[in-house]
Amino acid sequence: MLTKYKTELYLMQSLTKNKGGIMRRTTILAIAIAVFVIASLGFGDDARVSAFGYGAKFIPDANDMIYTPITALSYKNRIQLEFGTYVGGGATPSGQWGLFNLGLGENFVLGAAIRRSDGQIFSIADYMAETPPNPGINIWGAYNFGSARVGLGVYRAAYSSEQKDNENNTDKKYKSGVTSIRASAGVDILGGTTETSFNLDFNGLSTENKNSSNQTSTDKTTGGMEIGLRLRAFIPAGDNVEIVPNAAFSTFSYSEEINDYSGNITDFGDYTNMNLDIGCAVNTQILDDGVISLGLGMNMINTDDNIDTTNEIEDKSISLPQITISTEIPTTDWLCFRGGLSKSFGSVTHTEGNIDSTMSISEPNAVFASFGAGIKFKNFSLDFTLSDDDLFEGFWFLSGKSINAVQLSASYNWE
């Protein structure tokens, strides 16, 4: 029988770790920068987004085109490769994918990405110890009408298998997959721009078994629909300053149905998840292409689990306020440094039956820090992100600690 899928809430790790003296930190930091300037021969923007931390939602980036196709109009003629996140212990790198975005004239773009793992089905299959879909393909297009823009994207990932035993006349079929439709639109307003994106995902997983008596049993998820909506705007508020409001909402639900060999149907309860994120930032341009973003917002996650449980399980997480600082500072025309820092206040409440338990996330586990840099050689951009453990403990291949992560990515633009 399929087991239930649950969302786990991970609390952010504190930046303030006592790792040693100032001299040791300075030496390791210098080694970190030197090694990564040489070794980060990756191109792209996953690493750039990670370096901004939670404040990345207020800063435009090429990866926005995956979920908001109209933003592809700002990144014409681009190839991007993501080399993923590397950790120690021989772990397989995750997050490896690539995209291209081609400008067809002044007002139209067409692009695609391969090997992406989007959708709830990947987490569901992993928790159920089932095979997830193969990494899928995205296709999108966008058109500029002048003061208005529209875009449409689709995504598909799937996996299927069949095991036949002709001698015993048995058959087992399995499949999992996700299909997503992503629509977006934007208009110019108040001297700035707006972005609206909508996604509709269909996630599914099923197993079908036929016995030697030619009877069939099925075990499958039902529902599996996710709906998401995002609104964002960039409104000028003076020289080199813009206001960036951002709001995102998503809801997902699924259930489980078992039909045994005798035709008896068992329906389990629903699993639902709702996520609401609202915030606003002030972005200030510094130097030529740098930015400092100061954001204030809130995030709420509500999860109800009635699948295969004696008591209903509910988890509520709220971060209010969530303060973010993200920055990208160019030091030369070919090198820039990035960083992000966020501080959250709030609580996590777990309810099972008539028993409630609440935990504060204000101190000390609500500080998250991220670091990175970018290197540009004409049309090439090289980006990397490193954890604070890399700064103070050394990289995993030096320290031997498998928790230290490295993210590499790269991109190339042409006219």
GIDAVEN-V50514 format. One record per residue. N is the residue number from 1. RES is the residue in one letter. SS is DSSP state (alpha for helix, beta for strand, coil for the rest). BURIAL is b if it has 16 or more other ideal C-beta (glycine too) atoms within 10 Angstrom, else e. D_FIRST is the distance of its C-alpha to the first C-alpha in Angstrom with 1 decimal. Layout:
# GIDAVEN-V50514
n:res:ss:burial:d_first
N:RES:SS:BURIAL:D_FIRST
N:RES:SS:BURIAL:D_FIRST
This chain:
# GIDAVEN-V50514
n:res:ss:burial:d_first
1:M:coil:e:0.0
2:L:coil:b:3.8
3:T:coil:e:6.3
4:K:coil:b:9.6
5:Y:coil:b:12.6
6:K:coil:b:15.8
7:T:coil:b:19.4
8:E:coil:e:21.5
9:L:coil:e:25.2
10:Y:coil:e:27.5
11:L:coil:e:31.0
12:M:coil:b:33.8
13:Q:coil:b:35.7
14:S:coil:e:39.4
15:L:coil:e:42.0
16:T:coil:e:44.5
17:K:coil:e:43.9
18:N:coil:e:46.8
19:K:coil:e:46.7
20:G:coil:e:50.4
21:G:coil:e:53.9
22:I:alpha:e:55.1
23:M:alpha:e:56.5
24:R:alpha:e:53.3
25:R:alpha:e:51.4
26:T:alpha:e:54.1
27:T:alpha:e:54.1
28:I:alpha:b:50.4
29:L:alpha:e:50.4
30:A:alpha:e:53.2
31:I:alpha:e:51.3
32:A:alpha:b:48.2
33:I:alpha:b:50.1
34:A:alpha:e:52.1
35:V:alpha:b:49.1
36:F:alpha:b:47.1
37:V:alpha:e:50.1
38:I:alpha:e:50.3
39:A:alpha:e:46.7
40:S:coil:b:45.0
41:L:coil:e:45.6
42:G:coil:b:42.7
43:F:beta:b:43.3
44:G:coil:b:41.6
45:D:coil:b:40.4
46:D:alpha:b:37.0
47:A:alpha:b:39.1
48:R:alpha:b:41.6
49:V:alpha:b:39.0
50:S:alpha:b:37.5
51:A:alpha:b:41.0
52:F:alpha:b:41.6
53:G:alpha:b:38.6
54:Y:alpha:b:37.6
55:G:alpha:b:40.9
56:A:alpha:b:40.0
57:K:alpha:b:39.1
58:F:alpha:b:42.8
59:I:coil:b:44.1
60:P:coil:b:44.0
61:D:coil:b:42.4
62:A:alpha:b:41.7
63:N:alpha:b:37.9
64:D:alpha:b:38.2
65:M:alpha:b:38.5
66:I:alpha:b:34.8
67:Y:coil:b:33.9
68:T:coil:b:37.4
69:P:alpha:b:38.9
70:I:alpha:b:42.4
71:T:alpha:b:42.9
72:A:alpha:b:43.0
73:L:alpha:b:46.6
74:S:alpha:b:47.6
75:Y:coil:b:46.3
76:K:coil:b:47.8
77:N:coil:e:48.1
78:R:beta:b:45.6
79:I:beta:b:43.5
80:Q:beta:b:41.0
81:L:beta:b:39.1
82:E:beta:b:36.6
83:F:beta:b:36.3
84:G:beta:b:33.6
85:T:beta:b:33.2
86:Y:beta:b:34.3
87:V:coil:b:33.7
88:G:coil:b:34.7
89:G:coil:e:33.0
90:G:coil:e:32.5
91:A:coil:e:29.6
92:T:coil:e:29.1
93:P:coil:e:30.8
94:S:beta:e:28.7
95:G:beta:b:30.0
96:Q:beta:b:32.0
97:W:beta:b:33.0
98:G:beta:b:36.2
99:L:beta:b:37.9
100:F:beta:e:41.2
101:N:beta:b:42.9
102:L:beta:e:46.0
103:G:beta:b:48.8
104:L:coil:e:50.1
105:G:coil:e:53.4
106:E:coil:e:54.0
107:N:coil:e:51.5
108:F:beta:e:48.4
109:V:beta:b:45.7
110:L:beta:e:42.9
111:G:beta:b:40.3
112:A:beta:e:37.0
113:A:beta:b:34.6
114:I:beta:e:32.4
115:R:beta:b:29.5
116:R:beta:b:28.4
117:S:coil:b:24.9
118:D:coil:b:25.0
119:G:coil:b:22.3
120:Q:coil:b:19.4
121:I:alpha:b:16.9
122:F:alpha:b:18.2
123:S:alpha:b:17.2
124:I:alpha:b:13.8
125:A:alpha:b:13.0
126:D:alpha:e:14.7
127:Y:alpha:e:12.9
128:M:coil:b:9.4
129:A:coil:e:11.2
130:E:coil:b:11.2
131:T:coil:e:14.7
132:P:coil:b:16.7
133:P:coil:b:19.4
134:N:coil:e:22.7
135:P:coil:b:25.3
136:G:beta:b:26.8
137:I:beta:e:30.2
138:N:beta:b:32.1
139:I:beta:e:35.2
140:W:beta:b:37.6
141:G:beta:b:41.1
142:A:beta:b:43.5
143:Y:beta:b:46.9
144:N:beta:b:49.7
145:F:coil:e:52.0
146:G:coil:e:54.3
147:S:coil:e:53.5
148:A:beta:e:50.0
149:R:beta:b:47.1
150:V:beta:e:43.9
151:G:beta:b:41.0
152:L:beta:b:37.8
153:G:beta:b:34.9
154:V:beta:b:31.7
155:Y:beta:b:28.8
156:R:beta:e:26.3
157:A:beta:b:23.7
158:A:beta:e:21.2
159:Y:beta:b:19.4
160:S:beta:e:18.4
161:S:beta:e:18.0
162:E:beta:e:18.1
163:Q:beta:e:18.2
164:K:beta:e:20.4
165:D:beta:e:21.4
166:N:coil:e:24.6
167:E:coil:e:25.6
168:N:coil:e:22.6
169:N:coil:e:22.2
170:T:beta:e:18.5
171:D:beta:b:17.2
172:K:beta:e:14.3
173:K:beta:b:14.7
174:Y:beta:b:13.4
175:K:beta:b:15.2
176:S:beta:b:15.6
177:G:beta:b:18.8
178:V:beta:b:21.1
179:T:beta:b:24.4
180:S:beta:b:26.9
181:I:beta:e:30.3
182:R:beta:b:32.8
183:A:beta:b:36.2
184:S:beta:b:39.0
185:A:beta:b:42.6
186:G:beta:b:45.5
187:V:beta:e:49.1
188:D:beta:e:52.1
189:I:beta:e:53.1
190:L:coil:e:55.6
191:G:coil:e:56.4
192:G:beta:e:52.9
193:T:beta:b:49.6
194:T:beta:b:46.4
195:E:beta:b:42.9
196:T:beta:b:40.2
197:S:beta:b:36.8
198:F:beta:e:33.8
199:N:beta:b:30.4
200:L:beta:e:27.7
201:D:beta:b:24.4
202:F:beta:e:21.6
203:N:beta:b:18.3
204:G:beta:b:15.4
205:L:beta:b:12.4
206:S:beta:b:10.9
207:T:beta:b:9.7
208:E:beta:b:11.7
209:N:beta:b:12.1
210:K:beta:b:15.5
211:N:coil:e:16.5
212:S:coil:e:20.1
213:S:coil:e:20.9
214:N:coil:e:20.3
215:Q:coil:e:17.4
216:T:beta:e:14.7
217:S:beta:b:11.1
218:T:beta:e:9.8
219:D:beta:b:6.9
220:K:beta:b:9.2
221:T:beta:b:11.0
222:T:beta:e:14.2
223:G:beta:b:17.4
224:G:beta:b:17.5
225:M:beta:e:21.2
226:E:beta:b:23.4
227:I:beta:e:27.1
228:G:beta:b:29.7
229:L:beta:e:33.5
230:R:beta:b:36.1
231:L:beta:e:39.8
232:R:beta:b:42.3
233:A:beta:b:46.0
234:F:beta:b:48.8
235:I:beta:e:52.0
236:P:beta:e:55.2
237:A:coil:e:56.9
238:G:coil:e:59.9
239:D:coil:e:60.9
240:N:coil:e:57.9
241:V:beta:e:55.7
242:E:beta:b:52.9
243:I:beta:b:50.5
244:V:beta:b:46.9
245:P:beta:b:44.8
246:N:beta:b:41.0
247:A:beta:e:38.3
248:A:beta:b:34.6
249:F:beta:e:31.8
250:S:beta:b:28.2
251:T:beta:e:25.3
252:F:beta:b:21.7
253:S:beta:b:18.9
254:Y:beta:b:15.5
255:S:beta:b:12.8
256:E:beta:b:9.4
257:E:beta:b:9.6
258:I:beta:b:7.8
259:N:beta:b:10.6
260:D:coil:e:10.5
261:Y:coil:e:13.4
262:S:coil:e:15.8
263:G:coil:e:15.6
264:N:coil:e:14.2
265:I:beta:e:12.8
266:T:beta:e:10.9
267:D:beta:e:12.0
268:F:coil:b:11.2
269:G:coil:e:14.1
270:D:coil:e:15.6
271:Y:beta:b:16.0
272:T:beta:b:19.7
273:N:beta:b:22.0
274:M:beta:e:25.8
275:N:beta:b:28.3
276:L:beta:e:32.1
277:D:beta:b:34.7
278:I:beta:b:38.4
279:G:beta:b:41.4
280:C:beta:e:44.8
281:A:beta:b:46.7
282:V:beta:e:50.2
283:N:beta:b:50.6
284:T:beta:b:53.9
285:Q:beta:e:55.1
286:I:beta:e:56.8
287:L:coil:e:59.0
288:D:coil:e:58.4
289:D:coil:e:54.6
290:G:beta:b:53.3
291:V:beta:b:51.5
292:I:beta:b:50.8
293:S:beta:b:48.2
294:L:beta:b:48.1
295:G:beta:b:45.2
296:L:beta:e:44.1
297:G:beta:b:41.0
298:M:beta:b:37.9
299:N:beta:b:34.1
300:M:beta:b:31.6
301:I:beta:b:27.8
302:N:beta:b:25.9
303:T:beta:b:22.1
304:D:beta:b:20.3
305:D:beta:b:16.7
306:N:coil:b:15.4
307:I:coil:b:11.7
308:D:coil:e:10.0
309:T:coil:e:13.4
310:T:coil:e:16.2
311:N:coil:e:18.8
312:E:coil:e:19.3
313:I:beta:b:19.7
314:E:beta:b:22.5
315:D:beta:b:24.1
316:K:beta:b:27.5
317:S:beta:b:29.6
318:I:beta:b:33.1
319:S:beta:b:35.7
320:L:beta:e:39.1
321:P:beta:e:41.3
322:Q:beta:b:40.1
323:I:beta:b:43.2
324:T:beta:b:43.1
325:I:beta:b:45.9
326:S:beta:b:45.5
327:T:beta:b:48.4
328:E:beta:b:49.4
329:I:beta:b:52.9
330:P:beta:b:54.7
331:T:coil:e:57.1
332:T:coil:e:58.6
333:D:coil:e:58.2
334:W:coil:e:55.6
335:L:beta:e:53.7
336:C:beta:b:51.9
337:F:beta:b:49.9
338:R:beta:b:47.0
339:G:beta:b:45.4
340:G:beta:b:43.2
341:L:beta:b:43.1
342:S:beta:b:41.2
343:K:beta:b:41.3
344:S:beta:b:38.9
345:F:beta:b:39.4
346:G:beta:b:36.8
347:S:beta:e:33.9
348:V:beta:b:30.2
349:T:beta:e:29.0
350:H:beta:b:25.8
351:T:beta:b:25.1
352:E:beta:e:22.6
353:G:coil:e:23.6
354:N:coil:e:27.4
355:I:beta:e:27.7
356:D:beta:e:29.0
357:S:beta:e:29.8
358:T:beta:e:31.8
359:M:beta:e:32.9
360:S:beta:e:35.8
361:I:coil:b:35.6
362:S:coil:e:39.4
363:E:coil:e:40.6
364:P:coil:e:40.3
365:N:coil:e:36.9
366:A:coil:b:37.5
367:V:beta:e:39.8
368:F:beta:b:38.6
369:A:beta:b:41.0
370:S:beta:b:40.8
371:F:beta:b:43.5
372:G:beta:b:44.3
373:A:beta:b:47.1
374:G:beta:b:48.0
375:I:beta:b:50.5
376:K:beta:b:52.1
377:F:beta:e:54.3
378:K:coil:e:55.7
379:N:coil:e:52.7
380:F:beta:e:50.2
381:S:beta:b:48.1
382:L:beta:b:46.5
383:D:beta:b:44.2
384:F:beta:b:42.4
385:T:beta:b:40.7
386:L:beta:b:40.7
387:S:coil:b:39.3
388:D:alpha:b:41.7
389:D:alpha:b:40.7
390:D:alpha:b:42.2
391:L:alpha:b:45.4
392:F:alpha:b:45.8
393:E:alpha:b:44.1
394:G:coil:b:44.6
395:F:coil:b:42.2
396:W:alpha:b:39.4
397:F:alpha:e:41.5
398:L:alpha:e:44.3
399:S:alpha:b:42.7
400:G:coil:e:39.8
401:K:coil:e:37.4
402:S:coil:e:34.2
403:I:coil:e:33.7
404:N:coil:b:36.7
405:A:coil:b:35.6
406:V:beta:b:37.7
407:Q:beta:b:37.2
408:L:beta:b:39.3
409:S:beta:b:40.0
410:A:beta:b:42.9
411:S:beta:b:44.5
412:Y:beta:b:47.5
413:N:beta:b:49.4
414:W:coil:e:52.2
415:E:coil:e:54.6
